[in-house]
Amino acid sequence: MIKSEILKLFPEPIFKYKIEDHKDINKKLSEYIYNLKNNDDEGLKRSNKGGWHSKNFELKDKKLNTISIRH
């Protein structure tokens, strides 16, 4: 079960969810993101000093779609 909450702190709502299997999902997302970085070390230049931003990617990426959130 997912517990959700909407925080109206800014003109745009912020959605907050509690996901039961978050540790497994976080691990898979971290692996996906580090794979993006390993394949494109340059990434995009943004305002953070020494940080890394991925280039835009499709949320329909087959590798990303293997990460699912159970309802």
PyMOL commands that set and color helices and strands:
alter all, ss='L'
color gray80, all
select helices_A, chain A and resi 22-39+64-66
alter helices_A, ss='H'
color red, helices_A
select strands_A, chain A and resi 3-7+14-18
alter strands_A, ss='S'
color yellow, strands_A
deselect
rebuild
show_as cartoon
